[in-house]
Amino acid sequence: MTHELSPAAAEPEGTLVLCSGRCGSTIVADLLAESPRTLPILELLYAHFQDGVPEGTVTGAEFWALLNRPWRALNTVVGLGRVPAEVRYRIEDPANPPTLSALLGFTLPAISDDPEGLLGTLGAIVQEFPAGPVGAHYRRLFASLCELTGGERWVEKSAGSVLYIRELLPMFPQARIVHLVRDCVDVALSMSRHPMFQLAELRHELLQRMGADPYAAGYTAPDEAPDPEVERLLPGRLDAAALDERAASEEPLIRLVVMQAVMARHAEEALAARPSDRVLRMRYEDLLDRPQEELARLARFLELPDGEEWARRSAPRIRRPQRTGTELEPRQRNLLKSVYRSVLNAPANAMDWTSAAHAF
C-alpha cells in the first residue's frame, strides 16, 4: 500500500543551501534547525550524485537502495581514522567503524536520537513510493521526513552541492536557494585540511594520471601494475599520512581552486534563470563581520516565524575559525586567485573544466 502524505505535509517549504563547502554552511544549517518546525537535511544530495544523477523512472525500492548506498569516500577517510567533524552518527568503536551511507552518517542522526529506528520507519515508507523521476522521490522523501518529525519546512545543505546546481534546480522548482560563498583561497586552504576534500583532490589527481578514478563505484583495476607513487594512493593502500602530506602544497591547492571556479560558473549560469526573490546570496566574510544582521536577512528571506529573535540568539554562535599556522606567501595567494579568475572567465570551450571538477 502506498504511503499517503497528509495535506498539511504534502508541500512543506524547502530551501537548498548551495555551496562549495568550507564556507559556513554547517553552522548555518545547525542554527536554522533551532528555528521552530525547521528540519535539517544534512549532506544528502551531493553524496548521491557522485556516480551520476539517476535518469528516467525510478521505483521506490530503487530509490531506497540509492539512499542507503555506502558513501565510499566517507568510509575511506573514516577507515583511516579521520572522521569528519560533520559526521553525526555515533561511532562506538573507531577501530571497527560501521559502513555508512550519507543518510545514516549525517542526515538521520541530525534529526533523531534513534537514527536506526528512523531508518527503519523511513524504509517502509520510501519503498512504497510510486515509480517516478528521482527529483519527485526526493521531494516526497523530504515531505515524509517533515511529516514524521513535525516539520513545516526543510533545509538541505551538502558541501559541494553547487557542483550539481544544474541538476538540482529542476528537481526543486519551488525551493528557495541560499548560495553561500567565501574567498576562494581561504576555501582551498580549509579544504586542504579536511579529510573528505583531501581525498577528493587526490581522486582528481589519480583521474588525471590514470584516466580513471579508483575510488569510484564500479572501478576495475587494470592488469598492469601502477606506478609505485600512484600505488600508495590507491584504495587499500592509502594511509592518513599520505593525505596530510598534500595539505597546503601548491599543486593540490590549484586543483581545489579550479574546482571552486567551475562551481562558481555553474552557479551564476543556473541562478540567472531563477526568480530573484527566490535566491539569497551570502558571503561567509559578511556573516563573520555582521552575524546578527546577516542572520536576520536570512530569516526574512526564509520567512521564519521567529526570525528576529532567532537571529539575535544565534549570532553569538558565529565565530571566526581559529588560525592553524598555515599561511601562504603573497605570491602563492596571488597565483591561486589568478587561476580562479582564469577558469571563471575562460571561454566555455577553452577546456573541459567541468569534467575535471566532477572528479570531486
N, C-alpha and C positions, 0 to 999 in steps of 0.2 A: 504494500500500500504506500502511495507517495505521500511524503510528509507535507502537510499544508501549513503555510505561514498564516498567522493571524493578520487581519487587515492593518493593525497598528504597526506591525513589524515588517510588513512587506516591502516598504520603501524607506528604510532609515536614511538619514543624511549621511553622506560619505565624503571623506577627504583623503586625498593622496598627498603625502609629504614626499616630494621627489627631490633627490639629492645624489651627489657623488659618493657620499659617506664622509665621515670625519669632519662634519661641519655643524654639529649640534642637534642633529635630528633625533637622537635618542632622548636627550633631556627634554626636548620639545614634546615628543610623544608621551613621555612619562608624566610630564606636567599636565598635558591635556587629559590624560587618563584620570586625573584627580578632579576634573570638572564633572558634575553630576551626569550620569547616564551616557558617558562617553567611553566607548570601547576601544582599547588599543589593540591593533593587529600588527605585530612586530615581525619584521624580517621574513615575510612570507612570499611576496610576489617574485622578488629578484631570484631567490633560490630555485624557483620552479622553471625559470626560463633559461637556465644555463645550457640546456641541450636543445634549445629551440622552443618557440611558442607553439603549443598544440593547435592544429588547424582542423577544420571540419567539425563533424558531430562527435561528441564525446559522451559516453554513458556515465551515469553516476558512479558505477563501480570503477570505471577507468579514471575518473577524476579523483576518487578517493585514493587510488593507487598513486597518482601523481602527488597528492598532498603528503603521502607517507613515504615517498621515495627518500632514502638516505641521502643527505647532502654530503657528497664525497669530500669537498673542500673543508667543510666544517669538521667532519670526522677525522680528516688527516691531521689538522692542527690540534684537535683535542687529543688524538693519539700521541702527539709529540709533547704533550704536557702543557700546551699553550692554549688554554681555554679562553676564548674571547670574553671580555668583561660583559658583553651584551647577552651572553647565554643565560637564560632564566631557569633552565632545567637544573635541578639539584643533582650533581654528580657525586654519589656517595663514595665511590672508590675510584680515585683518579688513576690508579694503576690498572684498572679494568673498566674503562668507561663504556657506557652503552652506545649503541649505534643510533644516531639522532637524525631525524628529519628537521627541517626548519619549523614545521608545525609543532613538534614536540620539544625541540630545543629552545625555541624563542617564543612562539605565539601563545600556546595554551598556558604555560606557566605564568605569563603576564596577566592572564585572565582569571585563572582559578588556582586555588591551593591544591587541587586534586587534578593535575593535568591528564593523568592516565584515565581517570573516571570521565572527564570531559571528552577525551579522545574516543572512548567507547560510545558515549551518547551521540557524539557528532557523527561517528561512523555509521551508526544505524540510520541516521537522517540522510547523510550525503549519498550513500549508496543507492538510495531510492529516488534521487533527483532524476527527473525525466531527461532523456538524451537531448543534448543541445550544444552550442558553441561554448568554449571554455570561459569566455567572458561572462556569459549568463550563469554559469556554475559559480564563478567567484562572487557575483552579486548575490546569488542565492545563499552561498556559504556565509557571507558577511551578514546578511539578513537573519539567517538562522542563529548565528552567534549572538547577535543583538537580542533576539527573542529569548534565547536560553539564559542570557545574563542580565536582562532588563535594560539593555542599552537602547538609546534613541538615535545615536549617531556612532559611526565608526571612523577611526583614523588609522590608515595603513602607512607604515614607513618601512622602507627597506634601503639599506645602504647600497648605493649603486643603481637604484631603480630607474634613475633618469636615463640610463642607457637604453631602456626599453620603453621610453615615453611614447614612441610612435605606435607601439602595440597596446600600451595601457590606456591611453586616452579614449580610443574607440570602445574599449571594454567597459569603461565607466563614464558614459556620456554626461551624466548628471553630477558627477563628483566635483567638489571644489578642489583646486590644486594649489598647494603651497610649494613653491620652488625655493629651496634653501641653498645658498651658495656661500663660499668662503674663498679667500685668497688662494690661488692655485698652488703656490709654493708651500704655504703652510699646510694645505691639504696633503700634498705629496709627502712632506716630512712626517706628518701624522700617520699616513698610510704605511710609510716605510717601517714604522714601529709596531704595526698592528698585524697579528698573525694571519688573518684572512686576506688582507691586502698584500702582505709579503708573499703569500702563496700565489695570489692572483698575478702578481708581477713576475714571479718565477715561471708560472704557466705560460705567460706571454713570451718569455724568452725561449722556453722549450718549443713552443709552437713555431717560432722563427727558425730555430736551429734544427728541429726535427721534421717540420712540416706537419706535425700532429701534436695534440695535447694529451699527454699520457694520463692526465687526471680527469679526462672527460669520460662520460659513460660510454661503454662500448668500445673503448680503445683496445686495439690489438697490437701487441709488441711485435716489431719487425724481427725477422730471423737473424739478421746480423747484430753483433754486439755494439752498443752505442759507445761513443767516445767516453773515456773514464770520467772526464769532467762533467759530462751530461749524466752519466750513470748514477753518480752520487746524489742527483737531484730527483731521481725517479721514485714513484710510489714504492714503499717497502724499504728504500734505502735513505730517503731524506731524513735528516735529523734537525733539531731546533737550531743547532749552531750554524748550519748552512743557511737557514733563513736569516739569522741575526747578522751574519757577516755581510749581507747585502744591504743592510739598513744604512740609509743616508749616503751610499756611494752614488756617483753621478749617473751612471747608465740606468739603474733602476728608477731613479727619480725622474729622469727624462721620460721613461715609459709611463710612469704614473701621471705626469703632466699631459702627455699625449692623450691618455685615456680621458682626462678631465676635459680637454679641449673638444674631443669628439662628443662627449656628453653635452657640453655647452651648445655645440652646433645643433644637435638633435633637439635640445630643449627649446631654443629660440625658434626653430622652424615649426615645431609642433605647437608651441604655446601661442604662436601668432594667430592660429586659427581658432583658438578657444576664446569665448566671450571674456572680455577684460574683467567683468565683475565676478568671474569665477576663478580668477588667478590672483594669487598674492605672492609677490617676490620678497624674500627676506635675506638679509646678509648677516652672517654669523657675527661679523665685527660690530654691526649695529646692535645686535642682541646683547653683546657683552657691554657695549658702551651705554646703552639705554634700555635695560631689560624690562622695566615696567612699561615704558612707552611702547616697545615693540610687541610685548605680550598682549597689551591692550589692543593694539592694532590687529593682531592675530585673532583675539577674542571677538572683535567686532566683525571681522571677515567671516568667522565661523558661526556668528550669532549665538555664542554661548550664553545660556540664561544667567549665569553669574559672572559675566565676563570681566567687569572692572575689579570685582573682589578677587576673582581668580588671578588676574594679573598682579594685583597688589601682593597677595600672599605667596605667589610663585616667584616673583622677581628675585628675592634673596637666594634662591636655589641656582640661579645662573651665575657661575663662577668662571673666572679665567683659568684656562688649563695651566698646569704647572710646567715650568721650563724643564726640559730634560737634559740640557747641556749640549744638545746637538744644534750647532749654529752653522749657517752657510756663509761663506765669504760673499761679498757683494758681487763678485764675478760670477759665482755659481747661481746666485739668485737671479741675476740679470739674464743668464743663459736660459734658465728654466722659464722665465717669463717670455723670453723671445721665442722659445719653442712653442709655448702655449699660443702666443699670438699668431705664429706662422700656421699652425694647424687650424686655428679658429678662422683665419682669413683666407686660407688656401682655396683655389677653385675646387669645385665639387669633384672634378675628375682628375685632380692632381695626384691623388694617391688613395689607395683603399684604406683610409684611416679607420673606417667603420669595422672592417673585418679584423683589423689589428686590435681594436679596442674590445671587440666581442670576446677575445680570449680571456678577458677579465670575468 
